[in-house]
């Protein structure tokens, strides 16, 4: 079963745009949560341990910044 990738972003975040573009190029599904205008999403991000964007959640893993190598390793593990 493929893990869900959840990305918490802010509208003015250049790194957020990078991670979104990266996953689109890899044809990888993700869920997007914009914390810029949603207190609910912001509180959820904080509850999960995030403090800045992009904050990426993959199953029990947390990424506090965009690192394509880490994302690639995770995606490879998911495909066995």
Phi and psi restraints in degrees (value plus and minus 20) as a CYANA .aco file:
   2 UNK   PHI     -97.1   -57.1
   2 UNK   PSI     116.3   156.3
   3 UNK   PHI     -93.7   -53.7
   3 UNK   PSI     129.3   169.3
   4 UNK   PHI    -102.7   -62.7
   4 UNK   PSI     115.6   155.6
   5 UNK   PHI    -126.4   -86.4
   5 UNK   PSI     103.9   143.9
   6 UNK   PHI    -135.6   -95.6
   6 UNK   PSI     110.0   150.0
   7 UNK   PHI    -140.8  -100.8
   7 UNK   PSI     103.0   143.0
   8 UNK   PHI    -116.9   -76.9
   8 UNK   PSI     102.5   142.5
   9 UNK   PHI    -148.6  -108.6
   9 UNK   PSI     146.6   186.6
  10 UNK   PHI    -144.1  -104.1
  10 UNK   PSI     127.3   167.3
  11 UNK   PHI     -83.0   -43.0
  11 UNK   PSI     -46.0    -6.0
  12 UNK   PHI    -124.2   -84.2
  12 UNK   PSI       4.4    44.4
  13 UNK   PHI    -122.2   -82.2
  13 UNK   PSI      88.5   128.5
  14 UNK   PHI     -81.9   -41.9
  14 UNK   PSI     -59.1   -19.1
  15 UNK   PHI     -85.7   -45.7
  15 UNK   PSI     -50.3   -10.3
  16 UNK   PHI     -84.6   -44.6
  16 UNK   PSI     -63.0   -23.0
  17 UNK   PHI     -83.5   -43.5
  17 UNK   PSI     -55.9   -15.9
  18 UNK   PHI     -83.5   -43.5
  18 UNK   PSI     -67.9   -27.9
  19 UNK   PHI     -86.3   -46.3
  19 UNK   PSI     -57.9   -17.9
  20 UNK   PHI     -83.4   -43.4
  20 UNK   PSI     -67.6   -27.6
  21 UNK   PHI     -81.5   -41.5
  21 UNK   PSI     -59.7   -19.7
  22 UNK   PHI     -82.0   -42.0
  22 UNK   PSI     -68.1   -28.1
  23 UNK   PHI     -88.1   -48.1
  23 UNK   PSI     -54.2   -14.2
  24 UNK   PHI     -83.7   -43.7
  24 UNK   PSI     -64.6   -24.6
  25 UNK   PHI     -82.2   -42.2
  25 UNK   PSI     -51.6   -11.6
  26 UNK   PHI    -106.9   -66.9
  26 UNK   PSI     -19.5    20.5
  27 UNK   PHI      38.2    78.2
  27 UNK   PSI      20.0    60.0
  28 UNK   PHI    -124.9   -84.9
  28 UNK   PSI     103.1   143.1
  29 UNK   PHI     -89.7   -49.7
  29 UNK   PSI     129.1   169.1
  30 UNK   PHI    -174.8  -134.8
  30 UNK   PSI     142.4   182.4
  31 UNK   PHI    -129.9   -89.9
  31 UNK   PSI     118.3   158.3
  32 UNK   PHI    -133.8   -93.8
  32 UNK   PSI     113.6   153.6
  33 UNK   PHI    -149.8  -109.8
  33 UNK   PSI      88.6   128.6
  34 UNK   PHI    -108.6   -68.6
  34 UNK   PSI      92.5   132.5
  35 UNK   PHI    -104.9   -64.9
  35 UNK   PSI     -23.6    16.4
  36 UNK   PHI     -79.7   -39.7
  36 UNK   PSI     -59.9   -19.9
  37 UNK   PHI    -145.2  -105.2
  37 UNK   PSI     -10.8    29.2
  38 UNK   PHI    -143.6  -103.6
  38 UNK   PSI      88.8   128.8
  39 UNK   PHI     -83.1   -43.1
  39 UNK   PSI     -54.8   -14.8
  40 UNK   PHI     -81.0   -41.0
  40 UNK   PSI     -68.8   -28.8
  41 UNK   PHI     -86.1   -46.1
  41 UNK   PSI     -58.1   -18.1
  42 UNK   PHI     -83.0   -43.0
  42 UNK   PSI     -66.2   -26.2
  43 UNK   PHI     -83.5   -43.5
  43 UNK   PSI     -58.8   -18.8
  44 UNK   PHI     -83.1   -43.1
  44 UNK   PSI     -63.9   -23.9
  45 UNK   PHI     -79.6   -39.6
  45 UNK   PSI     -65.3   -25.3
  46 UNK   PHI     -82.9   -42.9
  46 UNK   PSI     -61.8   -21.8
  47 UNK   PHI     -81.7   -41.7
  47 UNK   PSI     -54.2   -14.2
  48 UNK   PHI    -101.9   -61.9
  48 UNK   PSI     -24.7    15.3
  49 UNK   PHI      86.1   126.1
  49 UNK   PSI     -18.9    21.1
  50 UNK   PHI     -99.7   -59.7
  50 UNK   PSI     129.5   169.5
  51 UNK   PHI    -157.2  -117.2
  51 UNK   PSI     -27.7    12.3
  52 UNK   PHI    -174.3  -134.3
  52 UNK   PSI     146.5   186.5
  53 UNK   PHI    -129.8   -89.8
  53 UNK   PSI     130.7   170.7
  54 UNK   PHI     -96.0   -56.0
  54 UNK   PSI     123.7   163.7
  55 UNK   PHI    -139.5   -99.5
  55 UNK   PSI      99.6   139.6
  56 UNK   PHI    -133.9   -93.9
  56 UNK   PSI     107.9   147.9
  57 UNK   PHI    -137.1   -97.1
  57 UNK   PSI     104.2   144.2
  58 UNK   PHI    -151.3  -111.3
  58 UNK   PSI      84.9   124.9
  59 UNK   PHI      33.8    73.8
  59 UNK   PSI    -139.1   -99.1
  60 UNK   PHI    -114.1   -74.1
  60 UNK   PSI     -20.5    19.5
  61 UNK   PHI    -108.2   -68.2
  61 UNK   PSI     129.5   169.5
  62 UNK   PHI    -149.7  -109.7
  62 UNK   PSI     113.6   153.6
  63 UNK   PHI    -137.9   -97.9
  63 UNK   PSI     108.5   148.5
  64 UNK   PHI    -118.4   -78.4
  64 UNK   PSI     -13.8    26.2
  65 UNK   PHI    -181.6  -141.6
  65 UNK   PSI     146.4   186.4
  66 UNK   PHI    -106.8   -66.8
  66 UNK   PSI      98.1   138.1
  67 UNK   PHI    -154.2  -114.2
  67 UNK   PSI      85.5   125.5
  68 UNK   PHI     -79.8   -39.8
  68 UNK   PSI     -51.7   -11.7
  69 UNK   PHI     -85.8   -45.8
  69 UNK   PSI     -60.6   -20.6
  70 UNK   PHI     -87.4   -47.4
  70 UNK   PSI     -63.2   -23.2
  71 UNK   PHI     -81.4   -41.4
  71 UNK   PSI     -62.9   -22.9
  72 UNK   PHI     -80.5   -40.5
  72 UNK   PSI     -64.1   -24.1
  73 UNK   PHI     -80.9   -40.9
  73 UNK   PSI     -64.0   -24.0
  74 UNK   PHI     -81.7   -41.7
  74 UNK   PSI     -66.2   -26.2
  75 UNK   PHI     -83.9   -43.9
  75 UNK   PSI     -58.5   -18.5
  76 UNK   PHI     -83.6   -43.6
  76 UNK   PSI     -60.5   -20.5
  77 UNK   PHI     -82.9   -42.9
  77 UNK   PSI     -56.3   -16.3
  78 UNK   PHI     -89.0   -49.0
  78 UNK   PSI     -49.4    -9.4
  79 UNK   PHI    -111.2   -71.2
  79 UNK   PSI     -20.4    19.6
